[in-house]
């Protein structure tokens, strides 16, 4: 988000310089704005990729937990059924 904020701020400064008729520094402001905006986009893409990887990891952990709990329940049910049939 900071990349987008910086890009907007520098663009506004560049626009104010153009509006005031000051030619010096305008190209620098717009180049800096483009770089900041590009960094913001790349950071957003990297964050989305990290979120997708973390989601896959979390789903795998939940699947493993489900398998573990299912196995424990089956063992306990087996013990209960074994106790009832033995009597």
N, C-alpha and C positions, 0 to 999 in steps of 0.2 A: 504494500500500500504506500509505503514511503516513496517508492520510485514514481508512482503516479502523482503523488502530491508534489514532489520536487519538480516533476515535468510540468505540471500545471503552473506552479509558481514561477518557474523560469520562463515559461511561455508568456505569462502575463507581464513579466518584467520586459521581455523582448517586445511585446505588443505596445507597452507604454513607451518604450524607447522609439518605436516607429511612429507612434502617435505624436510624440514630442518633436519629431523631426531629427532625432539624434541617430545618425547612421553607424556611429562607432559602437561596437559591441553587440549589434543586433544579430549578426551571423553567429557569433559565439553563443549568445543566449539560445538561439534556435537549435544549434548543434548540441549544446548541453541538454536542452530539453528532450531532443531525440534520444540521446544516450540514456538519460534518466528514465524515459518512458520504456525504452527497450529493456533496460535492466528490470523494470517493474514487470514487464510481460514475461521475461525469462524466469523471474522469481515466482510468478504465479504458476507457470508451467511446472517448475520444479516442485512447488508445493503440492500441486495436484497429483503429480507422479508419486510423491512421498505418501500422500493420503491414500492413494490406490494400493500401494505396497503394504501399508499398515493395515488397511482393511482386509487384504488377503491374509495377512499374518493373524489378525484377530479371528477371522473365520476358521482358520486352521486350528487355532487354540480352542475355540468353542467346539469344533468337531471332535477333537481329542478328549475334551472334558466330557462330552456327551457319551463317547465310547467308554470311557472309564466308569462313569456313573451307571451306564446300562449294564456293564459287566458286573459291577458290585451288586446291583439290584437282582440280576439273574442268579448270582451266587447265593444271596440271602433267600430268594424265593426257593431255590433248590434245597437249601438247608431246611426251610420250613416244611416243604413238601416231603422231604426225607424224614423229618421228625414225625409228621402226622401219619405217614404210611407205616412207620416202624411200630407204632403203638397198637 
